[in-house]
Amino acid sequence: MVFDTLMMIAVLTLPLLAGAFMLWFMSTGKGNPAPTQEEIEIYKKNRANKA
């Protein structure tokens, strides 16, 4: 009986904690977004020209 109650609390709490962590992780990210495919191609061309 006690084990069932603890499992129920754990099952209901873990997704809430995961959601809170996800929001924290997303809000504290760096301001630099990932480069677009065009920016990657330009970088590769510039690097190839310098070599």
N, C-alpha and C positions, 0 to 999 in steps of 0.2 A: 504494500500500500504506500509506504513512504517512498520507495524506489520509483513507483509509478508517478507520484507527485513531482519528485525531483526531475524525472525525465520529461514530464510535461512542461515544467518551468524552463528547462534547458532548451527544449525544442522550440518553444515560443520566444525565448530570449535571444538565441543565437542569430536569427535573421535580423532582428532589430539592431543588434550590435554590429552586424556586417553592414547594414545600411548606414548606420551612423559613421562607421569607419570609411565607407565609400564616399560619403558626403565630405568628410574631413579631408580625405586624400585628394578629392577633386578640387576642393576650395584652396588647398595649400600648394597646388601645383605651380610650376614656373610659368611666367607670362609668355614664354616663347612657344608658339605652336609648332607642330611637326612640319617640316618642309614639304611643299607640294612636289608632285612628280616633275613639273617644269623646272623648279628650282634645283632639284637633284640633277637633272640633265644638264643644266647650265653649269653647275659646279663641276660635273664630270668633264664637260668640254673645256672649261677653263683649266682644269688640272692636267688634261691631256695636252693642251697647247703649251703649257709651261714646261712639260717634261721633254 
